[in-house]
Amino acid sequence: MKRFSPQFKYHSLRRYSTIGGMGLLLLVGGLALRPALKSNADVPQVLAGSDREKSQAKAAFRVEQRQEQSRQIRPENFALDRYPVTNKNEKYWRNLLWTTAVVQPQEDFVASTIEQILSMALRPKLSDAQKRTIDMAVRVGTQLYLSDPNRYVSLGERFQQTIDRSPDPEWVAMSLSGLARGGLSPEQIQALVGRVKARFPNWSANVSLQTTLREMAELISPGTVPPLGDLLNWTIAPKQVQLYVLCQQDRDVLCQTVLKDGNGAFVRQQDGQLWSVPLLLRSIHGLSWNFIRGETPQGIYRMEGVVPQPDDEFFRAYGQFPLVKLFVPFEPGAKQFVPGKAGAFRGTLADYRRLLPPSWRNYWAIQESFWAGKSGRSYFRIHGTGESPDFFSGKDRNPDIYNWNPTIGCLSALELYNEQGQLLQADMPKLLNALQAIGGQSFSGYVVVIDLPGKARTPIALDAIEAALRGGKLTLSTTRQRHTLPTKSAKALAMATSQSLKADR
C-alpha cells in the first residue's frame, strides 16, 4: 500500500495515448507476451508506440540507484551512539530502515541495530517520533526474521520480549503475528496467545489484537473455504463491474484475475478463454494484512476510476500508467461504496456480510477488508512500477515472480523496460482498457480478493476457474474447455480498443 504525497491528486491530468495502442496488442488479439526473463531482460523488442524513453528506467540510472542503496549499508550508519533514536533523527532512521527493507542485507550489524531499536518498545514515555521509528523497525525486523527465522533467532527473542513486556498492543500483535508466521507449532502459538490475553484482558476492544488473535485461531484450526463458484456467480450490486483477484495462500505466488461486467457476464478473449492479468499481492515486509504496510487484505473493495500518473516524480513507485483506485470500508473518499448510498461504507459487520453470497457470510478471511478499514488502512491501488526487477532483494523464494515488484499493500502489475528506458511489456494498459470497455471512462464497481485453499506454488489455472463457475469442485488444474461463442463483453473490448486507438491518433 503506497502512500501518496498530499499534492499527488492535484497534479494535472496527463493523457496516456499509449494505452490504446498497447491495448490493441494485449487485448484484441489475445496475444500472450512472455515476461522478460532475469537473464535476458534487455532482449525483447520494444512495444509498438512505446519507444519514448523514461530516463529513470535507463540502465545507468538504475545501476547508480541500486549502488546508492547498497552504499548506505555500512556499520557507521547503523551506529546508535552516532545516530540515537531521537526526534531529530526520525527522518534518518525512516530512510535507512526503508533502505534495509529494499536491500535486505545479511550483515550482523544490521540485525544488531534493529534488535536494539526493538528493545526500546519496552520503555514507557516514548515521544511520537520515537514510536514511529520503532514502528518501522518492527516491520523491517519482521521482514528479516521471516526471511530466515533460524538466522535471526535473536530478533525472534526480541519479539518474545515485546509480547511479554511492551505496553503497546499493536507492537505486541505484530510480534505475535511475525513469530507465528515464522513456523511456530500450534502449541507454541496457543501458549503465546494465552500470554497476550493475560496481559491485555480487554484485547477484543483493540482491532490489532482482536484480528491477530483471530488469525492465530485460524492458523491453529483453519476454516473451510466456501465454494468458489458461489462467490464468482454472486452480484454484489446490480450493474457493477466486478474484478476477482484469486490468490494462493503463499503471496510469493502470482494471483490470477477474472473480470465480470455489469450484466454478470465474464469478460473473455476472442478465443473464448477468460480474460485475465496476473498481479502480485506481496508485502515487502511479509506483514499480516491487518497491519499498515502488510499484505493486501482479502475481501471486498470499492473500485472508482483512476488516479492519473502525472509526471516522473512518482514513476519509480507506480510506473507510467494511471492507478486504479480502491477503497476499503470506512475509508474516506469513496463516492458510493454501496450504490445509492453516498460516501464511504459506515455500516456494521452484518451490513458488510450482506454484500456476500450466503455461503460466504460467516467465512472469516473474506472479512479482512472490513477489519483493515477499521484499523485505518487506506490508499490501496492497482498499479505498475518504474523500478527495475532487481531493485528489491528477497525474490529468490519464487523465481517465477522475479519481474513483479512487491509493494506495501497495493496490487502490483507487470511493467518492464529495457536498458534504454523503453517500455517492453506492461499489464496496466490491458487492465485499464478492459475496465473502461465494460464500465466507461469513469468505471466503478468492486474488487474481490480471496486466497484459495491449499499450498499450491503456482497460480490457479483458468480452467479451474471455469470449472468453479460451472459448479464443479475447485482444483488446481482441469482439462481445458474451449468456449468459442463470443460474449457481449468480448465484443465490447474489441470495439472499445479500436475506438481508443482511433481517438489517440
Buried (B, 14 or more C-beta within 10 A) or exposed (E): BBEBEEEBEEBEEEEBBBBBBBBBBBBBEBEEBEBBEEEEBEEBEBBEBBEEBBEBBBBEBBEEBBEEBBEBBEEEBBEBEEBEBEEEBBEBBBEBBBBBBBBBBEEEBBBBBBBBBBBBBBEEEBEEBBBBBBBBBBBBBBBBBBBEBEEBEBBBEBBBBBBBEBEBBBBBBBBBBBBBBBEBEEEEBBEBBEBBBEBBEEBEEBBBBBBBBBBBBEBBEEEEBBBBBBBBBBBBBEEBBBBBBBBBBBBBBBBBBBBBBBEEBBBBBBEBBBBBBBBBBBBBBBBBBBBBBBBBBBBBBBBBBBBBBBEEEBBBBBBBBBBBBBBBBBBEBBBBBBBEEEEBBEBEEEEBBEBBBEEBBEBBBBBBBBBBBBBEBBBBBBBBBBBBBBBBBBBEEBEBBBBBBBBBBBBBBBBBBBBEBBBBBBBBBBBBBBBBBBBEEEBBBBBBBBBBEBEBEEBBBBBBBBBBBEEBEBEBEBEEEEBEEBBEBBEBBBEBBBEBBEEBE
